[in-house]
Amino acid sequence: MTYEEFIESKQLSVKSTGFDVNTSELNPNLFDYQKDIVRWALCKGKAAIFADCGLGKSFIQLEWAHQVAKHTGGKVLILAPLAVASQTAREGEKFGIDVTVVNEQSQTTAISITNYEKLDHFVSNEFTGIVLDESSILKSFTGKIRNDIISRFLHTPYKLACTATPSPNDYMELGNHSEFLGVMTRSEMLSMFFVHDGGETSKWRLKGHAESLFWKWMASWCAFISNPADLGYTEQGFDLPALRVHQIIADGVRPTNKSLTLSERRQARRDSLDVRCSAAADLVNNSDDTWIVWCDLNDESTKLESLIYDAVEVKGSDAAEYKTKSMLDFANGDLKCLITKPSIGGMGLNWQVCHKVIFVGLSDSYEAYYQAVRRCWRFGQTYPVDVYIIISEKEGCVLESITAKQKKDEIMKANMVALTKEITKNELQKTCRISTPYQPSIEMVLPNWREMQ
């Protein structure tokens, strides 16, 4: 290996393995920023799209899948959370893209979509393209399932991962995406850009001198977008309505600042279950609005269903068909109140039909809270969104924890967008710049001196 080859091998560049399409070939219903992202992702061949809720990730991935299937003549499989598959198929109908909800390999067409849980029913090497919808779901799966998804599609030529903007300090999620796309394994990413904080934290910390290089590397295979205006686009309507968070102390006293153990918090939730559920039922029953009520315990779900008029309960033990139908009925505005857990319905669904949200208590997961809120508080929502958090006085510390995590997450995401904005913009322009093809029409006449040589 020469010195030049050695230097070249150290460059953190991600080679494009895809193909280029002209903007005129893309679905005319796409916004300009969506067209540029689709073209960029097609050119990359293997890419991730980190875009906030309501920016049209479903439409982007459907058009990407359509172009891959057309270019290769092969099949593309989309993996999605429960109920999102049927929702995405409806989106396809709206925009003239044929996508089939399938349960097994024999049902597949050019573009097929299924739930993550049904992955074992498919033959991965029969697809030329794979899309992970709500791809952050990888980190909530067991390591075995995560590794299974990565290994199954290791040699798939075209890959796309779509999810909301991840938390910048969730390096495991970023590493999972990198490994799925074949850019760099998670362990390689950690060793190159991070140091391990020993002691009590046991977390990875980005090396100070590697920060700009890390985000430049990320933006070479990821498109970060929280608002089209951040990247210079002029599309209108991408302003979020007001988010109003209301705290209700169900037992009527001030929340305590005392820190509780996990078992103590669980017991506190059970002790206050009746009063919290009654408070939630009073809000819903005395209103004509549509409501989503999030709970964390099975007993909460059962109690709420018995107290709230015309409510539909969706439990983990319910059949997949019932879960899907109930959540789609809610999306259509056919239900006044849906009761479920964030772990069941908190990912990927579009519920702008609802702007009244209740949490009957809180878990320690900020991401579960954030995703559940964003089902309703997303681009396309036309009303202010009211979020009611109903807790007992002993659970006050949990609310404080969620609030602190929210502020930290907002600051870090803003910094991440600022760091990657120009890089992402340059990536999209570099890959998607439209040039007029040169068509020579006049024969060149060589000079006499050239003919004499």
Disulfide bonds with the S-S distance in Angstrom:
none
